[in-house]
Structure formats: structure tokens, C-alpha cells
Amino acid sequence: MNATIALYLAQDGIINGAIYALLGVTLVLVFAVTRVIFVPQGEFVAWGALTLAALDAGSVPGTAWLLVVMGIAATVLDTLRQSKTITLHAIGGMVVKDIALPVLLLLAVQAIAPGKPALWISVLLTLALIIPMGPLVYRLAFQPLADATVLTLFIAAIGVHFALIGLGLVFFGAEGFRTTPFIAETFRVGVLAIKGQSLAVLGVTAMLLAGLYLFFERTMLGKALRATAVNRLGARLVGIPVRSTGRIAFALAAAIGALSGMLIGSLTTIYYDSGFLIGLKGFVAAIAAGLASYPLTVMAALGVGLLEAFSAFFASAFKEVIVFSIIIPLLIWRSLKAPHSDEEEE
């Protein structure tokens, strides 16, 4: 290896690490607010890229239909769960929000997609389709289990992951796709040739991380999420709607996942199941930070990206093994360092 190769590997590692940082931070956020280890986070990444690819090709993505189905299911289940207390006004609100708006979005996509819209329109349509799925997944799978143990929530998350993987195969098929890059130009810096899309990844990652910091520090909604993360029972006692904070956390997870998928969709071929490995590497970074610290998660994610890049050069056949093996000493170290206690019931 010479210096030029090392620079290229470092560039790839930093780009990949930026995506892992976004996913790792999202996993920490969702776990802190809802106690859900959100295994299906990677599916939002894959669906974001594949939905954008479908719109680029002039076809209607299956996610547009899925959003309508999920909205109907959530409305029916919420109505049945609250049958004794729910009002007609509340039912009407759910019908408008969960069914009418997704149907209107589906009709808009059907009208716009065949004309192969401009990239920025496709990006907005993709976000409009994917972001509402986050709160719907929470309402369908996790809200009824809100008071369950972390292990029960983890098992539910695995079930959701397999369900979304299967739906991805149905909607997008087994073939891989690439998307149109946000920035098509390539820039030269010394011996390095840097793709414009790589710069877009770094720029968007930096803006999202800064936006999340300001959101949690400066807004009442962000402080409500922080309060729920610190003490769910205390947040409930002071009037913070814990269910709403869970939905907001999942909406942020869906938004960041979809945007991450669109960012990397032009750099690598995305398949229906590609999100699992990508999300798992973000999970390694989150575990390294103890599922608690956002800055440590970002640093760990960059380390995971660099380790993956250099492992691909020295032992390409074992790069995934090397990356995932680092979680073993991390878990051993945290197990020895952290005090052991039974999980407290609320």
C-alpha cells in the first residue's frame, strides 16, 4: 500500500462512516425514547434508494401503495383498541390523516411518475412516502407493547425487520438499482478524484447532525424527546405525551434512513435487502457508544467506516467479519465495566 491508495481508502471509509453515523445516531435516539432496538432501520435506507430509483425510471413505487395499506391498518387497529372511548371526531381525524392523505399522495405519484420528474421532485416524493411509514410502523408494531421489556420489544423489531424485507422483495424485486447522483461532477484534489456525490454525503450528514443538535437543544419538542429518554414515567407525569414522542422518534428514523439511502444510492448498487448490513454497521457504532452518546456514536461510526475500507484492501473476503467482530470485545468490556441489575419495571 502506498500513500495514494491509503488516501482513497480513507476517503471511502469517511464517506461510509458518515452514513453509519446517521444511522447510529438514529438508533440511539429511537432506543432512548422508546427502548426499541430498531433493527429495521436499514429497510428505510433501502426503500429510500429504491423508491427514488423507481421514480427515476418513470414507474410508481410499491411504497406508495404500502403507505395506503398501512394507514388503513393503523386506523382500524386504533379504532378497535379504543372502541369504548374513541369519538367520531377522532375517527374522522384518523381517516383524513392516515387514509385520505396517503390516497391523495398515491394519486399524485401516479400522475407525476410516468413523466420522469426532476430529481428534486423525486426526492421530495420519496421523503413524503417514506417518512409517514415510521410513525405507522410504531403504531402497528410497538405502541401496543410500549410497556413491555426491552427483550420483548427487540423480538418485535426482528419480526418487523423480516416483514419489511419480504415486502421489499415483493415491491422492488431481486434486482439491484442505482439512483441519479445529486452532484454528478468529479473534483480533483491533488492525487484524489472526489465524486460530487461523496461531498453531498458529507455535507448533508453535517447539516443533519447539526440540525439534530439544535432540535434537541433549542426546541420544546426536542426537549420533550430528551425528557422521555431520561425518564418515561416522569415525562408522562408532567404531561408529555409519550406515545407522540415515540411516533416523532420513528418519523425522524424514517426520514434519516430514506435520505441516507438516496445519498448512497448512486455510489453503490442497492438491493431490497441491502439495508440490513448497512443498518447493522450503524448498530455496531451505536453499541460502541453504549446506545447513549451521540458524539461517541459519530466517532465510532467513522472508525467502523475506516476499518471496513482498510479491511476490504487487506482481506476483502473477511471485511464484514472483521467489522462485526469488533463488537465482541466492546460487549465484553461493557459487561465488565457496567453494574449488573435486573430490569426495573415501570
Long-range contacts (C-beta under 8 A, 24 or more apart in sequence): 1-313, 4-191, 5-313, 7-191, 7-192, 8-192, 9-306, 9-309, 9-310, 9-312, 9-313, 10-306, 10-309, 11-192, 11-194, 11-198, 12-305, 12-309, 13-302, 13-305, 13-306, 13-307, 13-308, 13-309, 13-310, 14-202, 14-302, 14-305, 14-306, 15-198, 15-201, 15-202, 15-267, 15-305, 16-281, 16-304, 16-305, 16-308, 16-309, 17-301, 17-302, 17-303, 17-304, 17-305, 17-306, 18-201, 18-202, 18-205, 18-301, 18-302, 18-305, 19-201, 19-205, 19-260, 19-263, 19-264, 19-278, 19-282, 19-305, 20-278, 20-281, 20-282, 20-284, 20-285, 20-301, 20-302, 20-304, 20-305, 21-205, 21-209, 21-282, 21-285, 21-297, 21-298, 21-301, 21-302, 22-205, 22-208, 22-209, 22-256, 22-259, 22-260, 22-282, 23-256, 23-257, 23-260, 23-278, 23-279, 23-281, 23-282, 23-283, 23-285, 23-301, 24-282, 24-283, 24-284, 24-285, 24-286, 24-289, 24-297, 24-298, 24-300, 24-301, 25-209, 25-212, 25-256, 25-286, 25-294, 25-297, 25-298, 26-252, 26-253, 26-256, 26-257, 26-282, 27-279, 27-282, 27-283, 27-286, 27-291, 28-286, 28-289, 28-291, 28-292, 28-293, 28-294, 28-297, 29-212, 29-225, 29-229, 29-249, 29-252, 29-253, 29-294, 30-249, 30-250, 30-253, 31-286, 31-291, 32-229, 32-291, 32-292, 33-225, 33-228, 33-229, 33-245, 33-246, 33-248, 33-249, 34-138, 34-142, 34-146, 34-153, 34-246, 34-249, 34-250, 35-150, 35-153, 35-232, 36-142, 36-153, 36-154, 36-156, 36-157, 37-150, 37-153, 37-154, 37-157, 37-283, 37-291, 38-157, 38-250, 38-253, 39-154, 39-157, 39-158, 39-160, 39-161, 39-279, 39-283, 40-137, 40-157, 40-160, 40-161, 40-164, 40-279, 41-253, 41-257, 41-275, 41-279, 41-282, 41-283, 42-257, 42-274, 42-275, 42-276, 42-277, 42-278, 42-279, 42-280, 42-282, 43-161, 43-164, 43-165, 43-168, 43-257, 43-275, 43-276, 43-279, 44-130, 44-133, 44-134, 44-253, 44-254, 44-256, 44-257, 44-258, 44-261, 44-275, 45-257, 45-258, 45-260, 45-261, 45-264, 45-274, 45-275, 45-278, 45-279, 46-168, 46-261, 46-270, 46-271, 46-272, 46-273, 46-274, 46-275, 46-278, 47-130, 47-133, 47-164, 47-168, 47-257, 47-258, 47-261, 47-275, 48-126, 48-130, 48-257, 48-258, 48-259, 48-260, 48-261, 48-262, 48-265, 49-177, 49-179, 49-261, 49-262, 49-264, 49-265, 49-270, 49-274, 50-168, 50-171, 50-172, 50-177, 50-261, 50-265, 50-270, 50-272, 51-125, 51-126, 51-129, 51-130, 51-258, 52-122, 52-123, 52-126, 52-179, 52-180, 52-261, 52-262, 52-265, 53-177, 53-178, 53-179, 53-265, 53-270, 54-113, 54-172, 54-177, 55-109, 55-113, 55-116, 55-117, 55-122, 55-125, 55-126, 56-116, 56-119, 56-122, 56-179, 56-180, 57-116, 58-113, 58-114, 58-115, 58-116, 59-113, 59-114, 60-106, 60-109, 60-110, 60-113, 61-109, 61-113, 61-129, 61-171, 61-172, 62-167, 62-170, 62-171, 62-172, 63-129, 63-130, 63-133, 63-171, 64-105, 64-106, 64-109, 64-110, 64-129, 65-106, 66-133, 66-167, 66-171, 67-102, 67-105, 67-106, 67-129, 67-132, 67-133, 67-136, 68-99, 68-102, 68-103, 68-106, 70-102, 70-133, 70-136, 70-137, 70-140, 71-97, 71-98, 71-99, 71-101, 71-102, 71-132, 71-136, 72-98, 72-99, 73-140, 74-98, 74-136, 74-139, 74-140, 75-99, 77-139, 77-140, 78-139, 81-144, 98-136, 102-132, 105-129, 119-180, 119-182, 123-262, 126-258, 126-262, 127-255, 127-258, 127-259, 130-254, 130-255, 130-257, 130-258, 131-251, 131-254, 131-255, 131-258, 132-251, 132-254, 133-254, 134-247, 134-250, 134-251, 134-252, 134-253, 134-254, 134-255, 135-247, 135-248, 135-250, 135-251, 135-254, 137-250, 137-254, 138-246, 138-247, 138-249, 138-250, 139-247, 142-246, 142-250, 143-243, 143-246, 143-247, 146-242, 146-243, 146-246, 147-346, 149-343, 150-343, 161-276, 165-272, 165-273, 165-276, 168-272, 168-273, 168-275, 169-272, 169-273, 171-272, 172-272, 173-272, 174-271, 174-272, 175-271, 176-269, 176-270, 176-271, 176-274, 177-265, 177-269, 177-270, 178-265, 178-266, 178-268, 178-269, 178-270, 179-262, 179-265, 179-266, 179-270, 180-266, 181-266, 181-267, 182-262, 182-263, 182-266, 195-267, 197-263, 197-266, 197-267, 198-267, 200-263, 201-263, 201-264, 201-267, 204-259, 204-263, 208-256, 208-259, 209-298, 212-252, 212-294, 213-294, 221-248, 225-249, 232-346, 233-346, 277-320, 280-324, 281-305, 281-308, 281-323, 284-323, 284-324, 284-326, 284-327, 287-327, 287-330, 287-331, 288-326, 288-327, 288-330, 290-334
